[in-house]
Amino acid sequence: MGGIYIAKYKVEISGIDTSDIKVLNNEEMKKLFKKMNKGDLRARNSLVEGNLKLVLSILKRFNNRGENMDDLFQIGCVGLLKAIDNFSLEHDVKFSTYAVPMILGEVRRYLRDNNSIRVSRSLKDIAYRTLKFKEEYLAKNGREATIEEVAENLGLKTFEIVNALGSLKEPISIFEPIYSDGGDTIYLADQLEDKSKSSENFSNKLAIEDAINKLDNREKYILDERFIIGKTQMEIADELSISQAQVSRIEKGAIKQLKKVLK
């Protein structure tokens, strides 16, 4: 006999076929939220049970990451519970529209906190403050805050916000399959050239790293986005809320500085 146990921030499923989980329609959701807001705990439980498929659908995108899906389900349910407890019918938006970013946020925070890649404490702090503000803003206004609104609220520059959020992107394994036609699979590692034994290349690498370290954070960010990520100057300008001409000027100045150091 299966059952669902719901605590404040915990959901456990045992012996239940998830295909049998009920999905609530909008009218049912509204009625349950009204009951819950009057203190009906059974209505809250029904809201959780009726939205478990939403959590499961979000977790599908993490299927091939090698993560423990039971753990991710628990984390996703934390996001669902937070969304239920903070949702207001006054927002005039569908609950799923409100809940999805909160569920994703919880899962991504979990994955980030368990990531072996170290991110500087100051960068992490900015990212956490940004995510916290975005969640609170979404709950209050029914829409996501823009980078400009986040920067203004936190007293930071837009490129600092974008840089902090970018640092939380998940690393790609060198064993990530990048092509398969039914025969031998090609992995990312197959495309990496090993030049570590070359003393000349090693010296060049040190010189380049030293030159890059002399750039300021915005210059580094623009060069990374332009030549590593492959974004256009206009895309970067939109992210940083500056003109394309400014991006071009900063880019040229950074390249000129690199050439000067590397001569």
Secondary structure, DSSP 8 states (H G I E B T S, - for coil): --EEEEETTEEEEES--GGG-----HHHHHHHHHHHHTT-HHHHHHHHHTTHHHHHHHHGGGGGGT--HHHHHHHHHHHHHHHHHH--GGG-S-HHHHHHHHHHHHHHHHHHHT-SS---HHHHHHHHHHHHHHHHHHHHHSS---HHHHHHHHT--HHHHHHHHHTTS----TT-EEE-SSSS-EEGGGG----TT-HHHHHHHHHHHHHHHTS-HHHHHHHHIIIII---HHHHHHHHTS-HHHHHHHHHHHHHHHHHHH-
